């Protein structure tokens, strides 16, 4: 089964956030570098994941992304359904 690039990048983003302590915020630029996701693409994908309430995005100099759900409650099919 081929996984679309958008879904692959979405999984990378969510897995990054799931591997970090809950409640911490992580900047898009840092995630982009560490997970090898093109920055502009990461912004597009993150917007879709925010709309689906899977992640949270906080603006400003101290902003970033965080995971809204417990990592054990997230499934691949859920990510695939999000209009990433």
Backbone as JSON Lines, residues from 0, in Angstrom:
{"i":0,"aa":"X","n":[0.85,-1.18,0.0],"ca":[0.0,0.0,0.0],"c":[0.89,1.24,0.0]}
{"i":1,"aa":"X","n":[0.6,2.14,-0.89],"ca":[1.34,3.39,-0.95],"c":[0.68,4.41,-0.03]}
{"i":2,"aa":"X","n":[1.51,5.11,0.71],"ca":[1.01,6.14,1.62],"c":[1.25,7.49,0.96]}
{"i":3,"aa":"X","n":[0.2,8.3,0.81],"ca":[0.4,9.63,0.21],"c":[1.38,10.45,1.04]}
{"i":4,"aa":"X","n":[2.12,11.31,0.38],"ca":[3.13,12.13,1.04],"c":[2.52,12.98,2.16]}
{"i":5,"aa":"X","n":[1.34,13.53,1.93],"ca":[0.7,14.35,2.96],"c":[0.43,13.54,4.22]}
{"i":6,"aa":"X","n":[-0.02,12.31,4.05],"ca":[-0.28,11.45,5.2],"c":[1.03,11.1,5.89]}
{"i":7,"aa":"X","n":[2.06,10.8,5.11],"ca":[3.38,10.5,5.67],"c":[3.87,11.66,6.52]}
{"i":8,"aa":"X","n":[3.81,12.88,5.99],"ca":[4.25,14.05,6.74],"c":[3.37,14.28,7.97]}
{"i":9,"aa":"X","n":[2.07,14.03,7.83],"ca":[1.17,14.16,8.98],"c":[1.55,13.19,10.1]}
{"i":10,"aa":"X","n":[1.89,11.97,9.71],"ca":[2.31,10.96,10.68],"c":[3.62,11.39,11.34]}
{"i":11,"aa":"X","n":[4.53,11.93,10.55],"ca":[5.8,12.4,11.12],"c":[5.57,13.5,12.15]}
{"i":12,"aa":"X","n":[4.69,14.43,11.81],"ca":[4.39,15.54,12.72],"c":[3.75,15.03,14.0]}
{"i":13,"aa":"X","n":[2.74,14.2,13.87],"ca":[2.03,13.68,15.05],"c":[2.95,12.79,15.88]}
{"i":14,"aa":"X","n":[3.78,11.97,15.23],"ca":[4.69,11.11,15.99],"c":[5.74,11.93,16.74]}
{"i":15,"aa":"X","n":[6.18,13.03,16.13],"ca":[7.11,13.92,16.82],"c":[6.48,14.45,18.1]}
{"i":16,"aa":"X","n":[5.26,14.98,17.97],"ca":[4.58,15.55,19.13],"c":[4.25,14.49,20.17]}
{"i":17,"aa":"X","n":[3.92,13.27,19.71],"ca":[3.58,12.18,20.63],"c":[4.8,11.72,21.42]}
{"i":18,"aa":"X","n":[5.99,11.91,20.87],"ca":[7.2,11.45,21.55],"c":[7.73,12.47,22.57]}
{"i":19,"aa":"X","n":[7.11,13.62,22.62],"ca":[7.56,14.69,23.51],"c":[6.64,14.79,24.73]}
{"i":20,"aa":"X","n":[7.13,15.41,25.82],"ca":[6.29,15.57,27.01],"c":[5.02,16.37,26.7]}
{"i":21,"aa":"X","n":[3.92,15.92,27.27],"ca":[2.62,16.56,27.04],"c":[2.63,17.98,27.6]}
{"i":22,"aa":"X","n":[2.01,18.88,26.84],"ca":[1.88,20.26,27.29],"c":[2.99,21.18,26.8]}
{"i":23,"aa":"X","n":[4.07,20.63,26.28],"ca":[5.14,21.47,25.74],"c":[4.79,21.9,24.32]}
{"i":24,"aa":"X","n":[5.28,23.07,23.93],"ca":[5.05,23.59,22.59],"c":[6.33,23.46,21.78]}
{"i":25,"aa":"X","n":[6.17,23.11,20.5],"ca":[7.32,22.92,19.64],"c":[7.13,23.73,18.37]}
{"i":26,"aa":"X","n":[8.14,24.48,18.01],"ca":[8.08,25.37,16.86],"c":[8.11,24.6,15.54]}
{"i":27,"aa":"X","n":[7.38,25.13,14.57],"ca":[7.28,24.49,13.25],"c":[8.65,24.33,12.62]}
{"i":28,"aa":"X","n":[9.49,25.32,12.76],"ca":[10.81,25.25,12.14],"c":[11.64,24.11,12.72]}
{"i":29,"aa":"X","n":[11.54,23.91,14.04],"ca":[12.29,22.82,14.67],"c":[11.77,21.46,14.23]}
{"i":30,"aa":"X","n":[10.44,21.34,14.14],"ca":[9.83,20.08,13.71],"c":[10.23,19.8,12.26]}
{"i":31,"aa":"X","n":[10.17,20.83,11.43],"ca":[10.52,20.7,10.01],"c":[11.93,20.16,9.84]}
{"i":32,"aa":"X","n":[12.87,20.71,10.59],"ca":[14.27,20.28,10.47],"c":[14.46,18.86,10.99]}
{"i":33,"aa":"X","n":[13.89,18.57,12.15],"ca":[14.12,17.26,12.76],"c":[13.44,16.13,12.0]}
{"i":34,"aa":"X","n":[12.25,16.38,11.46],"ca":[11.48,15.33,10.79],"c":[11.59,15.39,9.27]}
{"i":35,"aa":"X","n":[12.39,16.31,8.76],"ca":[12.63,16.43,7.31],"c":[11.32,16.63,6.54]}
{"i":36,"aa":"X","n":[10.55,17.6,7.01],"ca":[9.3,17.98,6.35],"c":[9.51,19.4,5.81]}
{"i":37,"aa":"X","n":[9.26,19.64,4.53],"ca":[9.39,21.01,4.03],"c":[8.54,21.97,4.85]}
{"i":38,"aa":"X","n":[9.13,23.1,5.24],"ca":[8.49,24.03,6.18],"c":[7.1,24.46,5.74]}
{"i":39,"aa":"X","n":[6.96,24.92,4.49],"ca":[5.65,25.38,4.02],"c":[4.62,24.25,4.0]}
{"i":40,"aa":"X","n":[5.07,23.07,3.68],"ca":[4.19,21.89,3.68],"c":[3.74,21.56,5.1]}
{"i":41,"aa":"X","n":[4.66,21.7,6.05],"ca":[4.33,21.46,7.45],"c":[3.25,22.41,7.93]}
{"i":42,"aa":"X","n":[3.32,23.66,7.5],"ca":[2.31,24.64,7.89],"c":[0.93,24.26,7.35]}
{"i":43,"aa":"X","n":[0.89,23.79,6.1],"ca":[-0.38,23.37,5.5],"c":[-0.96,22.17,6.24]}
{"i":44,"aa":"X","n":[-0.12,21.19,6.49],"ca":[-0.57,19.97,7.16],"c":[-1.03,20.28,8.58]}
{"i":45,"aa":"X","n":[-0.27,21.12,9.26],"ca":[-0.63,21.44,10.65],"c":[-1.98,22.14,10.71]}
{"i":46,"aa":"X","n":[-2.29,22.97,9.72],"ca":[-3.61,23.64,9.71],"c":[-4.74,22.61,9.63]}
{"i":47,"aa":"X","n":[-4.57,21.6,8.82],"ca":[-5.59,20.55,8.72],"c":[-5.72,19.78,10.03]}
{"i":48,"aa":"X","n":[-4.59,19.5,10.66],"ca":[-4.62,18.75,11.92],"c":[-5.2,19.6,13.05]}
{"i":49,"aa":"X","n":[-5.0,20.91,12.99],"ca":[-5.6,21.8,13.99],"c":[-7.13,21.83,13.81]}
{"i":50,"aa":"X","n":[-7.58,21.92,12.54],"ca":[-9.02,21.92,12.27],"c":[-9.7,20.64,12.74]}
{"i":51,"aa":"X","n":[-8.97,19.53,12.66],"ca":[-9.53,18.26,13.11],"c":[-9.38,18.07,14.62]}
{"i":52,"aa":"X","n":[-8.77,19.06,15.28],"ca":[-8.56,19.08,16.73],"c":[-7.63,17.98,17.23]}
{"i":53,"aa":"X","n":[-6.79,17.48,16.35],"ca":[-5.8,16.48,16.73],"c":[-4.6,17.14,17.4]}
{"i":54,"aa":"X","n":[-4.22,18.33,16.9],"ca":[-3.15,19.1,17.52],"c":[-3.64,20.51,17.8]}
{"i":55,"aa":"X","n":[-2.88,21.24,18.6],"ca":[-3.16,22.65,18.86],"c":[-2.02,23.48,18.32]}
{"i":56,"aa":"X","n":[-2.35,24.65,17.84],"ca":[-1.34,25.59,17.37],"c":[-1.49,26.88,18.15]}
{"i":57,"aa":"X","n":[-0.37,27.39,18.63],"ca":[-0.36,28.62,19.41],"c":[0.57,29.6,18.71]}
{"i":58,"aa":"X","n":[0.05,30.8,18.47],"ca":[0.82,31.82,17.74],"c":[1.7,32.61,18.7]}
{"i":59,"aa":"X","n":[2.64,33.33,18.11],"ca":[3.48,34.24,18.87],"c":[4.88,33.7,19.08]}
{"i":60,"aa":"X","n":[5.73,34.54,19.68],"ca":[7.13,34.16,19.85],"c":[7.32,32.94,20.75]}
{"i":61,"aa":"X","n":[6.41,32.7,21.65],"ca":[6.49,31.53,22.53],"c":[5.51,30.44,22.1]}
{"i":62,"aa":"X","n":[5.01,30.54,20.89],"ca":[4.02,29.6,20.39],"c":[4.64,28.34,19.82]}
{"i":63,"aa":"X","n":[3.77,27.51,19.3],"ca":[4.2,26.27,18.69],"c":[3.04,25.3,18.62]}
{"i":64,"aa":"X","n":[3.36,24.02,18.44],"ca":[2.35,22.99,18.31],"c":[2.43,22.02,19.48]}
{"i":65,"aa":"X","n":[1.27,21.49,19.84],"ca":[1.21,20.45,20.86],"c":[0.12,19.46,20.48]}
{"i":66,"aa":"X","n":[0.21,18.28,21.04],"ca":[-0.75,17.22,20.75],"c":[-1.95,17.36,21.67]}
{"i":67,"aa":"X","n":[-3.16,17.24,21.14],"ca":[-4.38,17.34,21.94],"c":[-4.81,16.01,22.54]}
{"i":68,"aa":"X","n":[-4.46,14.92,21.89],"ca":[-4.93,13.61,22.31],"c":[-3.81,12.81,22.95]}
{"i":69,"aa":"X","n":[-4.22,11.81,23.7],"ca":[-3.28,10.85,24.23],"c":[-2.73,10.06,23.04]}
{"i":70,"aa":"X","n":[-1.41,9.89,22.93],"ca":[-0.85,9.17,21.78],"c":[-1.43,7.76,21.59]}
{"i":71,"aa":"X","n":[-1.83,7.1,22.67],"ca":[-2.4,5.76,22.56],"c":[-3.78,5.75,21.89]}
{"i":72,"aa":"X","n":[-4.4,6.93,21.8],"ca":[-5.75,7.03,21.22],"c":[-5.75,7.49,19.77]}
{"i":73,"aa":"X","n":[-4.57,7.59,19.16],"ca":[-4.46,8.05,17.78],"c":[-4.14,6.86,16.88]}
{"i":74,"aa":"X","n":[-4.89,6.73,15.8],"ca":[-4.72,5.62,14.88],"c":[-4.43,6.15,13.47]}
{"i":75,"aa":"X","n":[-3.74,5.33,12.68],"ca":[-3.4,5.69,11.31],"c":[-4.63,6.09,10.51]}
{"i":76,"aa":"X","n":[-5.72,5.35,10.65],"ca":[-6.92,5.65,9.88],"c":[-7.47,7.02,10.21]}
{"i":77,"aa":"X","n":[-7.29,7.44,11.45],"ca":[-7.74,8.77,11.85],"c":[-6.96,9.84,11.09]}
{"i":78,"aa":"X","n":[-5.66,9.64,10.96],"ca":[-4.83,10.58,10.21],"c":[-5.18,10.57,8.73]}
{"i":79,"aa":"X","n":[-5.49,9.41,8.22],"ca":[-5.8,9.3,6.8],"c":[-7.12,10.01,6.47]}
{"i":80,"aa":"X","n":[-8.05,10.03,7.43],"ca":[-9.34,10.67,7.21],"c":[-9.25,12.17,7.24]}
{"i":81,"aa":"X","n":[-8.27,12.7,7.96],"ca":[-8.1,14.15,8.02],"c":[-7.75,14.64,6.63]}
{"i":82,"aa":"X","n":[-8.38,15.7,6.21],"ca":[-8.11,16.22,4.86],"c":[-6.79,16.98,4.87]}
{"i":83,"aa":"X","n":[-5.73,16.21,4.98],"ca":[-4.39,16.8,5.04],"c":[-4.03,17.34,3.68]}
